[in-house]
């Protein structure tokens, strides 16, 4: 009977290593895919965000502004037109 327990302990240890090996392998593959994607993007000027009075603007970069969808009218950061209440969690 003692011999059967030893085999079971070994099987448990090897089965416990399988998820770790799979997780590390998938992390390495995803990292490689991310590096490959960034390398192939071909963007010389990544651009930078500049903060103005009430908004943040992306200056430079590989995205043309005409390719972006229009901004929605009215945002959650504006005061409510009916009650005049401003959002309490707004942090500029």
GROMACS elastic network, one bead per residue, 0.5 to 0.9 nm:
[ bonds ]
;  ai    aj funct       b0    kb
    1     4     6  0.53081   500
    1     5     6  0.67393   500
    2     5     6  0.52903   500
    2     6     6  0.66234   500
    3     6     6  0.53587   500
    3     7     6  0.67708   500
    4     7     6  0.53965   500
    4     8     6  0.64758   500
    4     9     6  0.89509   500
    5     8     6  0.50588   500
    5     9     6  0.62952   500
    5    10     6  0.87984   500
    6     9     6  0.51934   500
    6    10     6  0.64250   500
    6    11     6  0.87724   500
    7    10     6  0.52186   500
    7    11     6  0.62778   500
    7    12     6  0.87073   500
    8    11     6  0.51075   500
    8    12     6  0.62345   500
    8    13     6  0.87581   500
    9    12     6  0.51271   500
    9    13     6  0.63230   500
    9    14     6  0.87914   500
   10    13     6  0.51632   500
   10    14     6  0.62739   500
   10    15     6  0.84817   500
   11    14     6  0.52804   500
   11    15     6  0.59741   500
   11    16     6  0.84630   500
   12    15     6  0.50443   500
   12    16     6  0.60212   500
   12    17     6  0.87505   500
   13    16     6  0.50475   500
   13    17     6  0.64752   500
   14    17     6  0.52022   500
   14    18     6  0.66734   500
   15    18     6  0.54215   500
   15    19     6  0.77035   500
   16    19     6  0.64114   500
   16    20     6  0.73833   500
   17    20     6  0.52508   500
   17    21     6  0.62094   500
   17    22     6  0.86405   500
   18    21     6  0.52010   500
   18    22     6  0.61192   500
   18    23     6  0.85331   500
   19    22     6  0.50611   500
   19    23     6  0.59641   500
   19    24     6  0.85579   500
   20    23     6  0.51164   500
   20    24     6  0.61842   500
   20    25     6  0.85325   500
   21    24     6  0.52439   500
   21    25     6  0.60802   500
   21    26     6  0.85966   500
   22    25     6  0.50844   500
   22    26     6  0.60866   500
   22    27     6  0.84916   500
   23    26     6  0.52534   500
   23    27     6  0.60910   500
   23    28     6  0.86050   500
   24    27     6  0.50604   500
   24    28     6  0.61508   500
   24    29     6  0.86390   500
   25    28     6  0.51526   500
   25    29     6  0.62370   500
   25    30     6  0.86680   500
   26    29     6  0.50292   500
   26    30     6  0.60921   500
   26    31     6  0.84903   500
   27    30     6  0.51790   500
   27    31     6  0.60911   500
   27    32     6  0.85690   500
   28    31     6  0.51034   500
   28    32     6  0.61630   500
   28    33     6  0.86486   500
   29    32     6  0.50682   500
   29    33     6  0.61846   500
   29    34     6  0.86617   500
   30    33     6  0.50168   500
   30    34     6  0.61888   500
   30    35     6  0.86632   500
   31    34     6  0.51220   500
   31    35     6  0.62344   500
   31    36     6  0.85760   500
   32    35     6  0.51679   500
   32    36     6  0.60943   500
   32    37     6  0.85683   500
   33    36     6  0.50882   500
   33    37     6  0.60914   500
   33    38     6  0.86577   500
   34    37     6  0.51085   500
   34    38     6  0.62082   500
   34    39     6  0.84880   500
   35    38     6  0.52638   500
   35    39     6  0.60260   500
   35    40     6  0.86163   500
   36    39     6  0.50743   500
   36    40     6  0.61813   500
   36    41     6  0.86709   500
   37    40     6  0.52307   500
   37    41     6  0.61940   500
   38    41     6  0.51753   500
   38    42     6  0.78737   500
   38    43     6  0.88038   500
   39    42     6  0.68130   500
   39    43     6  0.88767   500
   40    43     6  0.84927   500
   41    44     6  0.89956   500
   42    62     6  0.86678   500
   43    46     6  0.61733   500
   43    61     6  0.72876   500
   43    62     6  0.57798   500
   44    61     6  0.79703   500
   44    62     6  0.78118   500
   45    48     6  0.89144   500
   45    60     6  0.65941   500
   45    61     6  0.52037   500
   45    62     6  0.67869   500
   46    60     6  0.68702   500
   46    62     6  0.66106   500
   47    58     6  0.66564   500
   47    59     6  0.55011   500
   47    62     6  0.75806   500
   48    57     6  0.82608   500
   48    58     6  0.56728   500
   48    59     6  0.54679   500
   48    60     6  0.65676   500
   48    61     6  0.73759   500
   49    56     6  0.64339   500
   49    57     6  0.55054   500
   49    59     6  0.61428   500
   49    60     6  0.87982   500
   50    55     6  0.86500   500
   50    56     6  0.56566   500
   50    57     6  0.52611   500
   50    58     6  0.63385   500
   50    59     6  0.69620   500
   51    54     6  0.77168   500
   51    55     6  0.60690   500
   51    57     6  0.62716   500
   51    58     6  0.88575   500
   52    55     6  0.54430   500
   52    56     6  0.59235   500
   52    57     6  0.73647   500
   53    56     6  0.82725   500
   54    92     6  0.82319   500
   58    61     6  0.76651   500
   60    63     6  0.80602   500
   60    64     6  0.89937   500
   61    64     6  0.80622   500
   63    66     6  0.85957   500
   63    67     6  0.72724   500
   63    68     6  0.81010   500
   64    67     6  0.55424   500
   64    68     6  0.73121   500
   65    68     6  0.54999   500
   65    69     6  0.85641   500
   66    69     6  0.78217   500
   66    70     6  0.89676   500
   68    71     6  0.87452   500
   69    72     6  0.89157   500
   70    73     6  0.88685   500
   71    74     6  0.88502   500
   72    75     6  0.72046   500
   74    77     6  0.82511   500
   74    78     6  0.69479   500
   75    78     6  0.58115   500
   75    79     6  0.89787   500
   76    79     6  0.78743   500
   76    80     6  0.85437   500
   76    87     6  0.76700   500
   77    80     6  0.89707   500
   77    86     6  0.74966   500
   77    87     6  0.65016   500
   77    90     6  0.66128   500
   78    81     6  0.85259   500
   78    85     6  0.89393   500
   78    86     6  0.66789   500
   78    87     6  0.76045   500
   79    82     6  0.87924   500
   79    83     6  0.81670   500
   79    84     6  0.55403   500
   79    85     6  0.54959   500
   79    87     6  0.69104   500
   80    83     6  0.56672   500
   80    85     6  0.54144   500
   80    86     6  0.64162   500
   80    87     6  0.83073   500
   81    84     6  0.54549   500
   81    85     6  0.79831   500
   82    85     6  0.82473   500
   83    86     6  0.88369   500
   85    88     6  0.86851   500
   86    89     6  0.89610   500
   86    90     6  0.82663   500
   87    90     6  0.58282   500
   88    91     6  0.86922   500
